[in-house]
């Protein structure tokens, strides 16, 4: 099995916190669609011999495209690859794009899962983040999606926003739970270099997000959602049983994937490719039949680091025996040596050959995982 990620680079406007490659313009939407179809044909050999079980439209804002355009992209992929008869096909969407007509169109185009960028159910937070929707549209989009026939609806939330009190964060969680969504992704607000928020902090126009507030919000998040029947299956992701994101789970389990569109990444277990993060260069290269990506062959230590990073983020954990068998005794001994103090402190747990990040350690996951990396 394998997955395909399609990066749609267009947005109505840039969110203040966003560091993904995107453009607050729709000027080249038609040209991009034509180039994307060419790239699908030229890159399909990357996953030769595998069946595609997930497609994921990310961005950017894929919901800016008409459902007929999304249908064409899916059909083009099916022409050049072997797609599973019941694939998971996810579309990221903004609430203000999800009219009843659009929802019906996306459903009939083949979308099986909606990932809606809610971020908050409070207007002041949405204004602060420079989102294009309001709280009423957020709630209406979820209910309309469910009424249209989308059972598998996921939403994104952000915590640690300056001004987001504990009470307001609890209201966000209760609203999400009350809407009966089956999957919730939640992320701490971070100030990424080159974003508008980074500029605001450096200019003193806003305070940097508080790590202490984010930690408390994360604990509230985990407690509230697990008590409501959601499984905390990845650091930032919660789902009702049987409603994990299959596509993202493929990433965390090391399944190969192909990335299409500017800035998209691809991985086949041996090498990694990444497309140019420039729409003009992407269009020119693709239309001229030229490669628009760079590539690196992964060393054994890079593959080990990748495995540790992705597996430890999940509830399935990191198999120490697999480390021994796949990477050799040197990497196994390194893992056991570097994890020892985290095991003693209770940030990591080890049971039946599987290493997990404990509840105590989950908010510190990035630092714990980096301590286990192998450097040549």
DASUL-V635377 format. One record per backbone hydrogen bond with DSSP energy under -0.5 kcal/mol. NH is the residue of the N-H (numbers start at 1). CO is the residue of the C=O. If there is no record, write none. Layout:
# DASUL-V635377
nh=NH co=CO
nh=NH co=CO
This chain:
# DASUL-V635377
nh=2 co=51
nh=3 co=256
nh=4 co=54
nh=5 co=258
nh=6 co=56
nh=7 co=5
nh=7 co=260
nh=8 co=6
nh=8 co=58
nh=9 co=7
nh=11 co=23
nh=16 co=129
nh=18 co=15
nh=22 co=20
nh=23 co=9
nh=25 co=23
nh=29 co=26
nh=32 co=28
nh=33 co=29
nh=34 co=30
nh=35 co=31
nh=36 co=32
nh=37 co=33
nh=38 co=34
nh=39 co=35
nh=40 co=36
nh=41 co=37
nh=42 co=38
nh=43 co=39
nh=44 co=40
nh=46 co=43
nh=47 co=44
nh=48 co=45
nh=50 co=47
nh=52 co=82
nh=53 co=2
nh=53 co=51
nh=54 co=2
nh=55 co=88
nh=56 co=4
nh=57 co=90
nh=58 co=6
nh=58 co=56
nh=60 co=8
nh=61 co=10
nh=63 co=92
nh=64 co=61
nh=65 co=62
nh=69 co=66
nh=70 co=66
nh=71 co=67
nh=72 co=68
nh=73 co=69
nh=74 co=70
nh=75 co=71
nh=76 co=72
nh=77 co=73
nh=78 co=74
nh=79 co=75
nh=80 co=76
nh=80 co=77
nh=81 co=77
nh=82 co=50
nh=83 co=81
nh=84 co=52
nh=87 co=84
nh=88 co=53
nh=89 co=87
nh=90 co=55
nh=90 co=88
nh=91 co=113
nh=92 co=57
nh=93 co=115
nh=97 co=94
nh=98 co=94
nh=98 co=95
nh=99 co=97
nh=103 co=99
nh=104 co=100
nh=105 co=101
nh=106 co=102
nh=107 co=103
nh=108 co=104
nh=109 co=105
nh=110 co=106
nh=110 co=107
nh=111 co=106
nh=112 co=89
nh=113 co=89
nh=114 co=152
nh=115 co=91
nh=116 co=114
nh=116 co=154
nh=117 co=93
nh=118 co=116
nh=119 co=156
nh=120 co=118
nh=125 co=122
nh=126 co=122
nh=127 co=123
nh=128 co=124
nh=129 co=125
nh=130 co=126
nh=130 co=127
nh=131 co=126
nh=138 co=134
nh=139 co=135
nh=140 co=136
nh=141 co=137
nh=142 co=138
nh=143 co=139
nh=144 co=140
nh=145 co=141
nh=146 co=142
nh=147 co=143
nh=148 co=144
nh=149 co=145
nh=150 co=145
nh=151 co=149
nh=153 co=151
nh=154 co=114
nh=155 co=183
nh=156 co=116
nh=157 co=185
nh=158 co=119
nh=159 co=187
nh=164 co=161
nh=165 co=163
nh=169 co=165
nh=170 co=166
nh=171 co=167
nh=172 co=168
nh=173 co=169
nh=174 co=170
nh=175 co=171
nh=176 co=172
nh=177 co=173
nh=178 co=174
nh=179 co=175
nh=180 co=177
nh=181 co=176
nh=182 co=153
nh=183 co=153
nh=184 co=238
nh=185 co=155
nh=186 co=236
nh=187 co=157
nh=189 co=159
nh=192 co=190
nh=195 co=192
nh=197 co=16
nh=199 co=195
nh=200 co=196
nh=201 co=197
nh=202 co=198
nh=203 co=199
nh=204 co=201
nh=205 co=200
nh=206 co=200
nh=214 co=210
nh=215 co=211
nh=216 co=212
nh=217 co=213
nh=218 co=214
nh=219 co=215
nh=220 co=216
nh=221 co=217
nh=222 co=218
nh=223 co=219
nh=224 co=220
nh=225 co=221
nh=226 co=222
nh=227 co=223
nh=228 co=224
nh=229 co=226
nh=230 co=225
nh=231 co=239
nh=233 co=231
nh=233 co=237
nh=234 co=237
nh=235 co=313
nh=237 co=234
nh=238 co=184
nh=239 co=231
nh=240 co=182
nh=243 co=240
nh=246 co=244
nh=249 co=245
nh=250 co=246
nh=251 co=247
nh=252 co=248
nh=253 co=249
nh=254 co=251
nh=255 co=250
nh=257 co=267
nh=258 co=3
nh=260 co=5
nh=263 co=276
nh=264 co=261
nh=266 co=273
nh=267 co=257
nh=268 co=271
nh=272 co=296
nh=273 co=266
nh=274 co=294
nh=275 co=264
nh=276 co=292
nh=278 co=276
nh=282 co=278
nh=283 co=279
nh=284 co=280
nh=285 co=281
nh=286 co=282
nh=287 co=283
nh=288 co=284
nh=289 co=286
nh=290 co=285
nh=294 co=274
nh=296 co=272
nh=298 co=270
nh=303 co=299
nh=304 co=300
nh=305 co=301
nh=306 co=302
nh=307 co=303
nh=308 co=304
nh=309 co=305
nh=310 co=306
nh=311 co=307
nh=312 co=308
nh=313 co=309
nh=314 co=311
nh=315 co=233
nh=317 co=311
nh=317 co=314
nh=318 co=355
nh=319 co=317
nh=320 co=318
nh=320 co=353
nh=321 co=353
nh=323 co=319
nh=324 co=320
nh=325 co=321
nh=326 co=322
nh=327 co=323
nh=328 co=323
nh=328 co=324
nh=331 co=328
nh=332 co=328
nh=333 co=329
nh=334 co=330
nh=335 co=331
nh=336 co=332
nh=337 co=333
nh=338 co=334
nh=339 co=335
nh=340 co=336
nh=340 co=337
nh=343 co=339
nh=344 co=340
nh=345 co=341
nh=346 co=342
nh=346 co=343
nh=347 co=342
nh=348 co=342
nh=349 co=356
nh=351 co=354
nh=354 co=351
nh=355 co=318
nh=356 co=349
nh=358 co=347
nh=358 co=356
nh=362 co=358
nh=362 co=359
nh=364 co=361
nh=365 co=362
nh=368 co=364
nh=369 co=365
nh=370 co=366
nh=371 co=367
nh=372 co=368
nh=372 co=369
nh=373 co=370
nh=375 co=373
